[in-house]
Amino acid sequence: MNLTTEQTPEGVMILKAAVAEADYAPEVEKALREYRRKANVPGFRPGMVPMGIINKMYRRGVVAEQAYRKANEAVFKHLEDNKIVIMGDLMPSELQGELDFNAPAAEYEFVFEAGVAPTVDVAIDKSDKLTYYKMKVSKEMREGYRANFTRRFGRLEDVDAVTGDEALEVTLDNGTITADDAYIGLVSMSEAERKPFIGKKVGDSIIVNVNEIYKNPAQLASTLGVKQEELEGIAPEFTATVKRIRRFAEPEMNAEFFTQAFPDGSVTDAAGFDKYIDDAIAADLARDSDYLLSIQLKNHLLAKANLKLPETFLKNWLYAVNEGKFTMEQIEADFAGFLRMMAWDLIQKHFAQSLGLEVKQDDMVVEAKEMARMQFAQYGMSSVPDETLEGYAKSILGNKEEAQRIYERVREDKTIGALKPLVTITEKSVSREEFQKIANENAN
């Protein structure tokens, strides 16, 4: 076996493995004997087929298979022994010549290509400076948070006319179908969609397009009392006659509200409620600020490392590994994001080694439990037993793709968490609009 390598300026290693007959012959003979043992050829008993026939039937393919396997093993051993980190997979090279596997006692040269990962040489210390942007709390934020919270404990009260986001009970009629007690919620509509209803009173009528009012086909079918497959044949123009108008009224800030909203007694008066809202806003804004700082740190490291990746090789590898699912134009369109991901992966591995960072199974279980907790919360279940979360976490981690995503998320959190204390961070207060502009500028 003779192995030679050549490094191109584009970061690609060409590996040529010359496999002599002595390298592959023992495996070829062993494989052919196994074929003979199992061969079912008319006129011969099992295991008694002449080797001449076996050679004619199988030798060419077996030689090709065993010679290639030997070359492949030699190449991977060379990469491992020399601690060469490759990107993507080992690929056959376009430099590969024709091979005649029928030739007796032949030497075969296999040519491979590997995209070599660049060396990551990046350090971080207090000379690296970042800004931690904190959003200023506005009156509109407080009102929005307060309204979202109190809405859960308020009530609907009857009013005389539509002024904004009321809830309407109407009769829908298109001359063929009549639906009594249909519900139209203006709160989910845009200002333009609400406009025709403004000023309407009980007893007033308005022409509506039910396909625009009820965008969910299942909801529309239920409202009209028909099967979903029957909707296509129904004229969408209906007369909606208002029967009742109700508006949401915030609860009074009294003992009944505080007992209902805070059964643990943590908030008992208006001042305490104001503080609760401010703390909730601060927690949400802190998450946004932390996330933005993480993106800034990531961008800073990518720029500082300035890794040169084997781009042409990686494009060809992506095209080959996806087996024609994507055109080269489609790969080009998303390639910048792919390069960024690959470079960040190398940087994370660099710091994992230099700082001794490790993702353990317990870390992944904690993250999976948090995912499960958030999923339950979406359905209004905020107090789920830990053993239930544990079961769901195991189920999530049982999915290989989901487990890989969790691993990458935990690894990035660990990397960012370890690097933040090493840099100089200065706080700066900005408006929501300024924060959004900065976030957009730093977006991936």
MIVO-967564 format. One record per residue (C-alpha): residue number from 1; x, y, z. Coordinates in Angstrom, 3 decimals. Each point is the difference from the previous one (the first is absolute). Layout:
<banus>
BANU    n        c1        c2        c3
BANU  NUM         X         Y         Z
...
</banus>
This chain:
<banus>
BANU    n        c1        c2        c3
BANU    1     0.000     0.000     0.000
BANU    2     1.359     3.373    -0.992
BANU    3    -1.735     3.194     1.178
BANU    4     0.856     3.510    -1.165
BANU    5    -1.670     3.316     0.806
BANU    6    -0.098     3.467    -1.495
BANU    7    -1.479     3.164     1.544
BANU    8    -1.632     2.528    -2.348
BANU    9    -0.174     3.754     0.696
BANU   10    -3.796    -0.343     0.245
BANU   11     0.266    -2.147     3.133
BANU   12    -0.547    -3.362    -1.689
BANU   13     2.229    -3.000     0.629
BANU   14     0.471    -2.417    -2.918
BANU   15     0.733    -3.524     1.278
BANU   16     1.227    -2.683    -2.395
BANU   17    -0.001    -3.580     1.272
BANU   18     1.736    -2.566    -2.231
BANU   19    -1.232    -3.483     0.950
BANU   20     2.156    -2.952    -1.132
BANU   21    -1.286    -3.537    -0.524
BANU   22     1.694    -1.098     3.211
BANU   23    -2.134     2.517     1.910
BANU   24    -3.366    -1.262    -1.176
BANU   25     0.604    -3.594    -1.201
BANU   26    -0.627    -1.804     3.354
BANU   27    -3.358     1.752     0.469
BANU   28    -0.972    -0.714    -3.626
BANU   29     0.694    -3.724     0.337
BANU   30    -1.868    -0.150     3.308
BANU   31    -3.023     1.750    -1.498
BANU   32    -0.019    -2.250    -3.087
BANU   33     0.094    -3.129     2.174
BANU   34    -3.023     1.345     1.869
BANU   35    -1.791     0.621    -3.308
BANU   36     0.806    -3.593    -1.013
BANU   37    -1.400    -1.348     3.255
BANU   38    -3.313     1.811    -0.508
BANU   39    -0.260    -0.072    -3.820
BANU   40    -3.081    -1.660    -1.496
BANU   41     0.971    -0.938    -3.563
BANU   42    -2.110    -2.496    -1.991
BANU   43     1.845    -3.302    -0.529
BANU   44     2.177     0.322     3.106
BANU   45    -0.536    -0.887     3.613
BANU   46     0.333     2.842     2.538
BANU   47     3.683     0.613     0.760
BANU   48     1.184    -2.027    -3.006
BANU   49    -0.105     2.669    -2.731
BANU   50     3.412     0.128    -1.735
BANU   51     2.094     3.031     0.974
BANU   52     0.397     0.836    -3.691
BANU   53    -3.738     0.674    -0.219
BANU   54     0.034     1.940     3.289
BANU   55     2.905     2.110    -1.274
BANU   56    -1.804     0.735    -3.245
BANU   57    -3.177     0.971     1.836
BANU   58     1.354     1.988     2.942
BANU   59     3.772     0.719    -0.089
BANU   60    -0.174     3.401    -1.756
BANU   61    -2.512     1.391     2.502
BANU   62     1.796    -1.484     3.000
BANU   63     3.371     1.397    -1.086
BANU   64    -1.549     3.443    -0.442
BANU   65    -1.679    -0.182     3.397
BANU   66     3.008    -1.266     1.961
BANU   67     2.559     2.248    -1.695
BANU   68    -2.176     3.062     0.619
BANU   69    -0.559    -1.033     3.623
BANU   70     3.733    -0.309     0.578
BANU   71     0.615     3.422    -1.538
BANU   72    -2.789     1.570     2.014
BANU   73     1.306    -1.492     3.256
BANU   74     3.520     1.231    -0.744
BANU   75    -1.206     3.533    -0.692
BANU   76    -2.055     0.211     3.193
BANU   77     2.895    -1.419     2.024
BANU   78     2.290     2.672    -1.464
BANU   79    -2.466     2.750     0.958
BANU   80    -0.404    -1.409     3.507
BANU   81     3.709    -0.595     0.628
BANU   82     0.844     3.529    -1.136
BANU   83    -2.925     1.560     1.863
BANU   84    -1.337     1.587    -3.184
BANU   85    -3.519     1.354     0.536
BANU   86    -2.121    -0.133    -3.134
BANU   87    -3.241     1.776    -0.853
BANU   88    -2.879    -1.876    -1.580
BANU   89     0.975    -3.467    -1.220
BANU   90     2.852    -1.586    -1.913
BANU   91    -0.914     0.135    -3.699
BANU   92     1.262    -1.652    -3.203
BANU   93     2.154     2.470    -1.920
BANU   94    -0.570     1.171    -3.562
BANU   95     3.639    -0.968    -0.512
BANU   96    -0.951    -3.672     0.318
BANU   97     1.001    -1.920    -3.137
BANU   98    -1.655    -3.049    -1.578
BANU   99     0.593    -3.291     1.855
BANU  100    -0.045    -3.437    -1.644
BANU  101    -0.929    -2.517     2.674
BANU  102     0.354    -2.899    -2.454
BANU  103     3.744     0.535    -0.307
BANU  104     2.057    -2.769     1.644
BANU  105     2.308     0.878     2.904
BANU  106    -0.810     3.695    -0.400
BANU  107     0.754     2.985     2.185
BANU  108    -2.848     2.460     0.322
BANU  109     0.334     3.652     0.894
BANU  110    -3.009     1.587     1.693
BANU  111    -0.124     3.787     0.255
BANU  112    -1.986     1.750     2.745
BANU  113    -0.648     3.587     1.004
BANU  114    -0.489     1.345     3.508
BANU  115    -0.905     3.530     1.062
BANU  116     2.476     0.789     2.769
BANU  117    -1.253     2.025     2.959
BANU  118     2.127     3.089     0.634
BANU  119     1.817     0.356     3.297
BANU  120    -1.954     2.141     2.450
BANU  121     2.359     2.453     1.649
BANU  122    -2.170     2.476     1.873
BANU  123     0.245     1.240     3.586
BANU  124    -2.315     2.212     1.986
BANU  125     0.656     2.312     2.959
BANU  126    -0.959     3.344     1.540
BANU  127     1.286     1.852    -3.047
BANU  128    -3.007    -1.402    -1.861
BANU  129    -2.794     2.504     0.598
BANU  130    -3.747    -0.466    -0.485
BANU  131    -3.090     2.033     0.858
BANU  132    -2.915    -1.406     1.974
BANU  133    -3.072     1.803    -1.301
BANU  134    -2.895     0.427     2.447
BANU  135    -3.394     1.141    -1.248
BANU  136    -1.566     2.890     1.841
BANU  137    -3.390    -0.877     1.473
BANU  138    -2.664     2.165    -1.636
BANU  139    -3.524     0.878     1.032
BANU  140    -1.297    -2.031    -2.936
BANU  141     1.898    -3.085     1.217
BANU  142    -1.502     0.262     3.469
BANU  143    -3.498     0.458    -1.409
BANU  144     0.427    -2.955    -2.345
BANU  145     1.316    -2.351     2.696
BANU  146    -2.681     1.141     2.416
BANU  147    -2.793    -0.502    -2.544
BANU  148     1.240    -3.484    -0.961
BANU  149     0.075    -1.032     3.652
BANU  150    -3.303     1.492     1.137
BANU  151    -1.845    -1.318    -3.067
BANU  152     0.134    -3.450     1.597
BANU  153    -1.976     1.259     2.994
BANU  154    -2.302     2.569    -1.577
BANU  155    -3.549    -0.377    -1.239
BANU  156    -2.079     0.786    -3.064
BANU  157    -2.706     2.622     0.464
BANU  158    -2.791     1.031    -2.366
BANU  159     0.399     3.309    -1.845
BANU  160    -2.199     1.947    -2.423
BANU  161     2.329     0.399    -2.976
BANU  162     3.192    -1.309    -1.575
BANU  163     3.003     2.244     0.632
BANU  164     3.017    -2.281    -0.453
BANU  165     0.782    -3.576     1.021
BANU  166    -3.364    -1.179     1.328
BANU  167    -1.438    -3.512    -0.267
BANU  168    -3.173    -0.295    -2.084
BANU  169    -2.791    -2.556    -0.017
BANU  170    -1.708     0.084    -3.388
BANU  171    -2.409    -1.863    -2.244
BANU  172     1.556    -0.925    -3.349
BANU  173    -2.325    -0.423    -3.001
BANU  174     0.714    -0.373    -3.715
BANU  175    -3.530    -0.967    -1.021
BANU  176     0.828    -3.695     0.076
BANU  177     1.793    -0.480     3.304
BANU  178    -0.849     1.664     3.300
BANU  179     2.334    -0.219     2.974
BANU  180    -1.306     1.403     3.291
BANU  181     2.333     1.000     2.820
BANU  182     3.078     0.185    -2.204
BANU  183     3.022     1.633     1.652
BANU  184     2.170     2.702    -1.567
BANU  185     3.038     1.091     2.034
BANU  186     1.322     3.378    -1.091
BANU  187     3.030    -0.214     2.295
BANU  188     1.779    -2.335    -2.448
BANU  189    -0.653     2.271    -2.991
BANU  190     2.162     2.723    -1.493
BANU  191    -1.139     3.630     0.119
BANU  192    -1.099    -0.213    -3.661
BANU  193    -2.023    -3.162     0.641
BANU  194    -1.753     1.557     3.029
BANU  195    -0.892     3.258    -1.737
BANU  196    -3.348    -1.144    -1.576
BANU  197    -1.265    -1.057     3.468
BANU  198     0.805     3.265     1.819
BANU  199    -3.159     1.796     1.107
BANU  200    -2.335    -2.996    -0.496
BANU  201    -2.675    -0.536     2.649
BANU  202    -2.221    -2.890     1.014
BANU  203    -2.449    -0.626    -2.847
BANU  204     2.269     1.437    -2.689
BANU  205     1.025    -2.119    -2.957
BANU  206     3.181    -0.178    -2.088
BANU  207     1.025    -2.038    -3.049
BANU  208     3.036    -2.181     0.785
BANU  209     2.117    -2.534    -1.842
BANU  210     0.136    -2.989     2.355
BANU  211     3.200    -1.275    -1.618
BANU  212     1.703     3.197     1.166
BANU  213    -1.631    -0.003     3.457
BANU  214     0.711    -3.682     0.728
BANU  215     3.357    -0.773    -1.586
BANU  216     0.098    -3.495     1.512
BANU  217    -2.199    -2.327    -2.148
BANU  218    -0.803    -2.234     2.985
BANU  219    -1.234     3.010     1.999
BANU  220    -2.094     1.254    -2.937
BANU  221    -1.571    -3.417    -0.526
BANU  222    -0.849    -0.237     3.711
BANU  223    -1.499     3.536    -0.002
BANU  224    -2.211    -0.721    -3.028
BANU  225    -0.930    -3.492     1.193
BANU  226     1.283    -1.767    -3.131
BANU  227     2.714    -2.495    -0.878
BANU  228     3.381     1.450    -0.939
BANU  229    -0.081    -1.578    -3.456
BANU  230    -3.310     1.828    -0.688
BANU  231     1.519     3.482     0.419
BANU  232     1.190     0.274    -3.590
BANU  233    -3.569     0.087    -1.319
BANU  234    -1.251     2.670     2.432
BANU  235    -0.231     3.647    -1.083
BANU  236     2.194     1.914     2.491
BANU  237    -2.018     3.245     0.072
BANU  238    -2.191     0.013     3.165
BANU  239    -2.100     2.591     1.776
BANU  240     1.162     0.269     3.612
BANU  241    -2.669     1.406     2.340
BANU  242     1.376     1.140     3.365
BANU  243    -1.761    -1.593     2.986
BANU  244     2.407     0.852     2.793
BANU  245     3.133     2.125     0.493
BANU  246     2.363    -0.678     2.870
BANU  247     3.203     1.738     0.997
BANU  248     2.780    -1.229     2.268
BANU  249     0.139     1.810     3.327
BANU  250     3.103    -0.143     2.148
BANU  251    -0.487    -1.330     3.535
BANU  252    -0.027     2.421     2.896
BANU  253     3.193     0.157     2.041
BANU  254    -1.618    -1.430     3.139
BANU  255     0.554    -2.879     2.419
BANU  256    -2.036    -2.389    -2.161
BANU  257     2.253     0.614    -3.027
BANU  258     3.262    -0.375     1.943
BANU  259    -1.197    -3.218     1.655
BANU  260    -1.048    -1.444    -3.346
BANU  261     3.093     1.127    -1.933
BANU  262     2.571    -0.679     2.749
BANU  263    -1.313    -2.822     2.199
BANU  264     3.440    -0.285     1.638
BANU  265    -0.446     3.492     1.467
BANU  266     3.083     1.407    -1.751
BANU  267    -1.951     3.071    -1.195
BANU  268    -2.697     1.612     2.134
BANU  269    -0.341     3.598    -1.199
BANU  270     0.322     2.311    -3.032
BANU  271     3.573     0.999     0.834
BANU  272     1.030    -3.643     0.207
BANU  273    -1.746    -0.686    -3.297
BANU  274     1.886     2.846    -1.694
BANU  275     3.269    -1.479     1.276
BANU  276    -1.025    -3.471    -1.250
BANU  277    -0.616     1.433    -3.493
BANU  278     3.333     1.875     0.034
BANU  279     1.842    -3.164     1.093
BANU  280    -1.685    -2.036    -2.764
BANU  281     0.983     2.597    -2.586
BANU  282     3.566     0.097     1.322
BANU  283     0.294    -3.798    -0.214
BANU  284    -1.243    -0.059    -3.603
BANU  285     2.225     2.873    -1.047
BANU  286     2.993    -1.616     1.699
BANU  287    -0.523    -3.138    -2.098
BANU  288    -0.023     2.140    -3.147
BANU  289     3.148     1.848     1.118
BANU  290     1.790    -3.237     0.900
BANU  291    -0.868    -1.498    -3.374
BANU  292     1.239     3.068    -1.871
BANU  293     3.264    -0.042     1.957
BANU  294     0.439    -3.674    -0.904
BANU  295    -0.412     0.820    -3.689
BANU  296     2.460     2.899     0.313
BANU  297     2.581    -2.221     1.690
BANU  298    -0.475    -2.666    -2.648
BANU  299     0.423     2.566    -2.799
BANU  300     3.070     1.432     1.739
BANU  301     1.684    -3.401     0.217
BANU  302    -0.836    -0.914    -3.592
BANU  303     1.501     3.268    -1.217
BANU  304     3.043    -0.321     2.253
BANU  305     0.716    -3.620    -0.978
BANU  306    -0.537     0.818    -3.705
BANU  307     0.105    -3.676    -0.967
BANU  308     0.629    -0.879    -3.652
BANU  309    -2.081    -3.062    -0.829
BANU  310     0.324    -2.235    -3.102
BANU  311    -3.050     1.571    -1.649
BANU  312     0.089    -1.687    -3.417
BANU  313     0.460    -3.411     1.586
BANU  314    -2.859     0.579     2.423
BANU  315    -2.360     1.083    -2.788
BANU  316     0.811    -3.153    -1.974
BANU  317    -0.379    -2.107     3.133
BANU  318    -3.409     1.493     0.782
BANU  319    -1.139    -0.662    -3.552
BANU  320     1.219    -3.611     0.088
BANU  321    -1.211    -0.901     3.483
BANU  322    -3.516     1.289    -0.752
BANU  323    -0.147    -2.199    -3.110
BANU  324    -1.472     2.632    -2.286
BANU  325    -2.676     1.250     2.419
BANU  326     1.396     3.507    -0.400
BANU  327     1.415     1.754    -3.040
BANU  328     3.352     1.731     0.250
BANU  329    -1.874     3.317    -0.240
BANU  330    -2.078    -0.914     3.055
BANU  331     3.144    -0.981     1.901
BANU  332     1.613     3.310    -0.960
BANU  333    -3.015     1.920     1.329
BANU  334     0.386    -1.389     3.535
BANU  335     3.752    -0.554    -0.058
BANU  336     1.028     3.044     2.038
BANU  337    -2.133    -1.188     2.920
BANU  338     1.416    -3.521    -0.345
BANU  339     3.592     1.321     0.094
BANU  340    -0.808     2.045     3.077
BANU  341    -1.410    -3.085     1.729
BANU  342     3.069    -2.097    -0.874
BANU  343     2.403     2.710     1.168
BANU  344    -1.895     0.447     3.282
BANU  345     0.121    -3.761     0.548
BANU  346     3.808     0.050    -0.293
BANU  347     0.252     2.957     2.385
BANU  348    -2.185    -1.748     2.577
BANU  349     2.152    -3.134    -0.199
BANU  350     3.093     2.173     0.482
BANU  351    -1.351     1.565     3.206
BANU  352    -1.453    -3.292     1.230
BANU  353     3.533    -1.373    -0.055
BANU  354     1.794     3.081     1.363
BANU  355    -2.549     0.666     2.780
BANU  356    -0.893    -3.609     0.774
BANU  357    -3.664     0.355    -0.957
BANU  358    -2.097    -3.137    -0.318
BANU  359    -3.666    -0.716    -0.740
BANU  360    -1.164    -2.731     2.354
BANU  361    -3.146    -2.084    -0.182
BANU  362    -1.359     1.743     3.092
BANU  363     0.337     3.349    -1.792
BANU  364    -2.059    -1.297    -2.894
BANU  365    -2.668    -1.393     2.307
BANU  366    -0.324     3.391     1.720
BANU  367    -0.423     1.723    -3.385
BANU  368    -2.514    -2.597    -1.205
BANU  369    -2.015     0.404     3.217
BANU  370    -0.082     3.756    -0.527
BANU  371    -1.283    -0.564    -3.535
BANU  372    -2.706    -2.288     1.344
BANU  373    -0.914     2.548     2.702
BANU  374    -0.412     2.718    -2.627
BANU  375    -2.173    -2.258    -2.149
BANU  376    -2.292    -0.726     2.950
BANU  377    -0.143     3.712     0.834
BANU  378    -1.327     0.732    -3.490
BANU  379    -3.054    -2.044     0.936
BANU  380    -0.438     1.792     3.317
BANU  381     1.660    -2.730     2.091
BANU  382     2.523     1.845     2.148
BANU  383     0.435    -2.490     2.863
BANU  384     1.013    -3.296    -1.579
BANU  385     1.514    -2.661     2.315
BANU  386     3.730    -0.507    -0.421
BANU  387    -0.403    -3.714    -0.764
BANU  388    -2.310     0.893    -2.895
BANU  389     2.548     2.450    -1.380
BANU  390     2.701    -2.648     0.416
BANU  391    -2.029    -2.434    -2.100
BANU  392    -0.569     2.538    -2.744
BANU  393     3.691     0.947     0.063
BANU  394     1.005    -3.627    -0.601
BANU  395    -2.491    -0.188    -2.864
BANU  396     1.433     3.165    -1.582
BANU  397     3.577    -1.262     0.330
BANU  398    -1.045    -3.320    -1.519
BANU  399    -0.355     1.831    -3.309
BANU  400     3.516     0.176    -1.494
BANU  401    -0.605     3.225    -1.937
BANU  402    -1.577     1.729     2.996
BANU  403     2.757    -1.266     2.272
BANU  404     2.618     1.444    -2.386
BANU  405    -1.746     3.385     0.004
BANU  406    -0.081    -0.013     3.796
BANU  407     3.673    -0.971     0.141
BANU  408     0.934     2.916    -2.277
BANU  409    -2.126     2.430     2.010
BANU  410     1.524    -1.093     3.309
BANU  411     3.517     0.084    -1.442
BANU  412    -0.495     3.550    -1.270
BANU  413    -1.478     1.116     3.328
BANU  414     2.993    -1.466     1.825
BANU  415     2.451     1.633    -2.409
BANU  416    -1.621     3.437     0.187
BANU  417    -0.435    -0.281     3.775
BANU  418     3.698    -0.787     0.478
BANU  419     1.184     2.799    -2.304
BANU  420    -2.162     2.896     1.216
BANU  421     1.933     0.513     3.272
BANU  422     3.271     0.152    -1.940
BANU  423    -0.876     3.122    -2.013
BANU  424    -0.696     3.615     0.957
BANU  425    -3.740     0.741    -0.121
BANU  426    -1.432     3.506     0.243
BANU  427    -3.723     0.590     0.586
BANU  428    -1.970     2.479    -2.070
BANU  429    -3.709     0.905     0.217
BANU  430    -1.837     0.327    -3.314
BANU  431    -3.579     0.334    -1.182
BANU  432    -1.921    -2.972    -1.384
BANU  433     0.467     1.379    -3.526
BANU  434     3.746     0.428     0.462
BANU  435     0.289    -3.480     1.471
BANU  436    -1.842    -1.518    -2.960
BANU  437     2.250     1.821    -2.456
BANU  438     3.123    -1.302     1.772
BANU  439    -1.451    -3.506     0.106
BANU  440    -0.724     0.100    -3.749
BANU  441     3.535     1.188    -0.719
BANU  442     1.412    -2.934     1.980
BANU  443    -2.420    -2.601    -1.373
BANU  444     1.520    -3.076    -1.576
</banus>
